[in-house]
Amino acid sequence: MANNQQQLAYRAFSVTRREGDEDFWLQIGAAFPHTDGKGFNVVLQALPLDGRIILRVPKDDEKPTEQRPRERDQRDTRQRENRRR
């Protein structure tokens, strides 16, 4: 994809149920819509142990366009290499 940024559609979480305490929500990734609007790219940084992934719409303060994690990592690697030169 030529554009390095896409609009964040969902955050991906793994939720651990805890008796007598609040559930523990761990953010494990994000989902970005396809350009044709017919699907999503789901980028995960971890896999849930129970196999369940919860997708939630980001809060309003998280809604701006964000870079996908892999592309952000590639950019950071290039920046580190440029500093060494």
KASULLIN-V507605 format. One line per field, one symbol per residue. psi: psi as a letter, one per 40 degrees, with the letter a starting at -180 (. if undefined). burial: b if it has 16 or more other ideal C-beta (glycine too) atoms within 10 Angstrom, else e. A space follows every 10 residues. Layout:
BEGIN
psi: ???
burial: ???
END
This chain:
BEGIN
psi: hdheiihhdi ihihhhhhhe iiihhhheai hhiideeeai hhhieihide ehhhhihiid eedihiiidd dddddddddd dddd.
burial: eeeeebebbb bbbbeeeeee eeeeeeebbb bbeeeeeeee eeeeeeebee eebeeeeeee eeeeeeebee eeeeeeeeee eeeee
END
